[in-house]
């Protein structure tokens, strides 16, 4: 029997039109959108389905739109998706992973992510910054690059996605310097990213108190299955650990490559990405060779996976 891991995407996986078919199929799913709309102060369903893309890219809307899309698939996939042995989510996707494992209710996950999106968008305004993708430079070399570039401001690794792809995050001059030094150190490419701010860096610190308050009001259970955490790249299942790691996650790097290594070491042989896009499946293709990979984005995908995965 397959050993399955669910993966849930994060920011930048959104697209205009996402979730429309899911919305039409379930009153509970429509309720998810209504709840999120009330919390963000705008019609999240309309923004998700009709855009414009620039509005959907705003952190305030992107994070809940992706989360609700993933939760809608979990809701409609009950009895169709094979049970998971592990779950993991990239940045905000960790909240969907927690909901999938029973550590957090779907409604509490929506409350938490809408709060997170609002606080992180404000943090971007309070302390502007940016991010860049560094391709084909080993983590150890990039760490040295960031240390040197920090002479021009705050910069550090933010998303360690694979051996070939690491994002850095921080203040503009320091990130630009890190790109220059990375190329000198042998990176294949250094690409400035179109993002709202310096995610997973100390520049997000102003979001921590509000997120701590929010999470302290939410009931978090021990997970039915382990969640492989962003901060550590290791399984977490106890409620107290989950709460602590969610707070640390705001300013700490996403150790996605370590998550893939952990799943591989646990003999996971089937990976199902649940949510918009195929970003995580692409990373798993490189980091988990031999694993069966599936994307679930639409009702048709749910029907297809029912026939394919025992």
HUGI-V147843 format. One record per pair of residues at least 12 apart in sequence whose ideal C-beta (glycine too) atoms are under 7 Angstrom apart, sorted by sequence separation. I is the first residue (numbers start at 0). J is the second residue. D is the distance in Angstrom with one decimal. If there is no record, write none. Layout:
i = [I,I]
j = [J,J]
d = [D,D]
//
This chain:
i = [32,155,280,86,95,154,155,178,270,46,86,94,142,155,222,230,280,141,154,221,226,293,83,153,154,221,228,43,47,94,152,153,221,230,270,277,46,94,152,220,230,154,219,229,39,43,152,153,154,270,39,43,91,138,151,152,230,269,275,22,145,151,219,232,268,269,270,271,272,273,274,69,154,219,231,259,267,268,272,39,43,91,141,149,229,230,259,263,271,66,70,73,148,151,229,232,262,65,69,73,166,232,130,138,170,234,255,259,35,66,70,135,148,169,214,232,233,259,18,19,62,66,134,148,168,232,17,18,134,168,256,168,169,214,227,16,35,132,133,145,148,168,214,144,147,169,271,15,132,133,227,15,32,70,131,211,227,31,130,131,144,210,15,130,144,70,130,31,207,210,269,15,31,128,141,144,128,157,158,13,66,67,128,129,157,207,28,66,128,131,157,206,207,130,140,129,136,155,28,63,66,131,203,204,17,21,27,28,131,153,203,13,133,136,153,18,25,63,136,153,201,18,21,25,62,63,136,200,10,13,17,21,24,135,199,10,13,134,135,199,12,18,62,63,133,134,199,21,62,134,199,10,9,133,8,59,58,59,131,132,131,131,132,58,59,131,7,58,129,130,57,129,130,58,129,130,128,129,130,127,128,34,38,123,128,123,31,35,39,122,128,34,38,120,126,3,5,31,35,3,4,9,1,3,4,9,10,122,125,3,4,5,6,7,8,9,10,122,2,4,6,9,4,9,122,8,119,122,7,119,7,118,7,5,118,118,159,5,158,159,162,114,115,157,158,159,160,161,114,156,157,159,160,158,159,114,111,111,111,110,107,107,103,103,102,102,101,102,102,101,161,100,101,160,100,100,102,161,97,161,100,97,96,93,93,102,58,86,85,87,90,102,84,85,86,87,83,85,97,85,93,90,89,89,87,85,95,85,85,92,84,89,80,73,72,72,69,69,68,68,65,65,76,79,72,75,80,76,79,75,79,81,81,72,4,17,14,12,13,14,4,12,2,6,8,12,2,6,2,3,4,5,6,7,8,12,1,2,7,8,1,3,5,8,8,8,6,24,20,21,20,1,1,0]
j = [44,167,292,99,108,167,168,191,283,60,100,108,156,169,236,244,294,156,169,236,241,308,99,169,170,237,244,60,64,111,169,170,238,247,287,294,64,112,170,238,248,173,238,248,59,63,172,173,174,290,60,64,112,159,172,173,251,290,296,44,167,173,241,254,290,291,292,293,294,295,296,92,177,242,254,282,290,291,295,63,67,115,165,173,253,254,283,287,295,91,95,98,173,176,254,257,287,91,95,99,192,258,157,165,197,261,282,286,63,94,98,163,176,197,242,260,261,287,47,48,91,95,163,177,197,261,47,48,164,198,286,199,200,245,258,48,67,164,165,177,180,200,246,177,180,202,304,49,166,167,261,50,67,105,166,246,262,67,166,167,180,246,52,167,181,108,168,70,246,249,308,55,71,168,181,184,169,198,199,55,108,109,170,171,199,249,71,109,171,174,200,249,250,174,184,174,181,200,74,109,112,177,249,250,64,68,74,75,178,200,250,61,181,184,201,67,74,112,185,202,250,68,71,75,112,113,186,250,61,64,68,72,75,186,250,62,65,186,187,251,65,71,115,116,186,187,252,75,116,188,253,65,65,189,65,116,116,117,189,190,190,191,192,119,120,192,69,120,191,192,120,192,194,123,194,197,196,197,198,196,197,106,110,195,200,196,105,109,113,196,202,109,113,195,202,81,83,109,113,82,83,88,81,83,84,89,90,202,205,84,85,86,87,88,89,90,91,203,84,86,88,91,87,92,205,92,203,206,92,206,95,206,96,96,209,210,252,99,252,253,256,209,210,252,253,254,255,256,210,252,253,255,256,255,256,213,213,214,217,217,217,218,217,219,219,220,220,221,222,222,282,222,223,282,223,224,226,285,222,286,226,226,226,226,229,238,195,224,224,226,229,241,224,225,226,227,224,227,241,234,248,253,253,255,258,262,274,265,267,274,267,279,271,273,273,274,273,274,274,275,274,275,295,301,295,298,304,301,304,301,305,308,309,301,262,275,275,274,275,276,267,275,266,270,272,276,267,271,268,269,270,271,272,273,274,278,268,269,274,275,269,271,273,276,278,279,279,298,297,298,298,308,309,309]
d = [4.3,6.6,5.0,4.9,6.7,5.8,6.6,6.8,4.9,5.2,5.2,4.6,6.8,6.2,4.6,5.0,5.5,6.3,3.4,5.7,6.8,6.8,6.7,4.4,6.7,5.6,4.8,6.5,4.7,5.9,6.2,5.0,5.3,4.9,6.4,5.2,6.8,5.1,3.5,5.7,5.4,3.7,4.5,5.1,5.7,6.0,5.2,6.0,5.4,5.2,6.3,6.0,5.8,6.3,4.4,3.5,4.8,6.5,5.8,5.9,6.2,4.5,5.5,4.0,5.5,4.7,5.1,4.8,5.1,4.9,7.0,7.0,5.1,5.4,6.8,6.9,6.7,6.5,6.9,6.0,6.8,6.7,5.7,6.1,4.6,7.0,6.3,5.4,6.0,6.2,6.2,6.8,5.1,4.7,6.4,2.5,6.6,6.5,4.0,5.7,6.9,5.1,6.2,6.4,7.0,6.9,6.6,3.7,4.4,5.9,6.1,5.2,4.1,5.2,5.5,6.9,6.1,5.7,5.1,4.6,4.7,5.7,6.1,3.9,4.5,5.7,5.5,6.9,5.9,5.9,6.3,5.7,5.2,5.9,4.7,6.0,5.4,6.4,5.2,5.7,5.6,4.0,6.5,5.6,5.7,6.7,6.9,6.9,5.2,6.1,5.2,3.8,6.0,5.0,6.7,5.4,6.5,4.8,5.3,5.4,4.6,6.1,5.3,6.6,5.1,6.7,4.6,5.7,6.2,6.0,6.3,6.0,6.3,6.7,6.4,5.7,5.6,6.2,6.6,5.5,6.5,6.6,5.2,5.4,3.9,5.6,4.3,6.6,6.5,5.2,5.8,5.4,6.8,6.8,5.3,5.3,5.5,6.0,5.8,6.7,4.6,6.7,5.1,5.7,6.8,6.9,5.7,7.0,5.2,6.5,5.1,5.3,4.8,6.1,5.6,6.9,6.1,5.4,6.2,6.3,5.6,4.5,4.0,5.9,5.3,5.0,3.9,6.5,5.3,5.7,5.4,6.6,6.1,6.0,6.7,6.3,5.6,6.2,3.7,6.4,5.9,6.1,6.3,5.9,5.2,4.6,5.6,6.2,3.8,4.4,5.9,6.9,6.9,5.4,6.3,5.0,5.4,6.0,5.9,4.7,6.1,5.0,5.9,5.5,4.8,5.9,5.0,4.3,6.6,4.6,7.0,7.0,4.9,6.7,6.4,6.4,5.3,6.2,6.6,6.6,2.8,6.4,6.7,4.8,6.6,2.9,6.7,5.3,5.6,6.7,4.6,5.3,3.7,6.7,4.3,5.2,4.5,6.2,5.8,6.8,6.1,6.8,6.7,4.8,6.6,3.7,6.3,6.8,5.2,5.9,4.5,4.4,5.7,3.5,5.9,3.7,6.2,4.9,5.0,6.6,6.9,5.1,6.7,4.6,4.7,5.3,6.2,4.5,3.5,5.2,3.9,3.8,5.2,6.7,4.7,5.8,5.8,5.4,6.8,6.9,6.5,6.8,5.9,5.4,4.7,5.3,4.8,5.3,6.7,5.1,6.9,6.2,6.4,6.5,5.2,4.4,5.9,6.5,6.0,6.7,4.6,6.6,6.8,5.8,5.8,5.3,6.2,6.9,4.2,6.3,5.5,3.9,4.4,5.7,5.3,4.7,6.7,5.6,6.9,5.6,5.7,5.9,5.1,7.0,5.6,6.9,5.0,6.3,6.0,6.5,6.6,5.7,6.1,5.6,5.4,4.2,5.9,5.7,6.5,6.9,6.7,5.5,6.2,6.1,5.0,6.1,6.9,6.5,6.3,6.9,6.7,6.1,6.8,6.6,5.1,6.7,5.4,3.9,5.4,5.3,6.0,6.1,6.8,5.1,5.5,6.5,6.7,5.1,6.9,6.0,4.5,4.8,6.9,6.8,5.1,4.6,6.0,6.5,5.8,6.9,4.6,4.8,5.6,6.0,6.6,3.6,5.0,7.0,5.4,4.6,5.4,5.5,4.7,5.8,4.5,5.4,5.7,6.7,5.4,6.3,4.2,6.3,5.6,5.6,5.6,5.6,4.5,6.1,5.7,6.6,5.2,6.4,6.6,6.8]
//
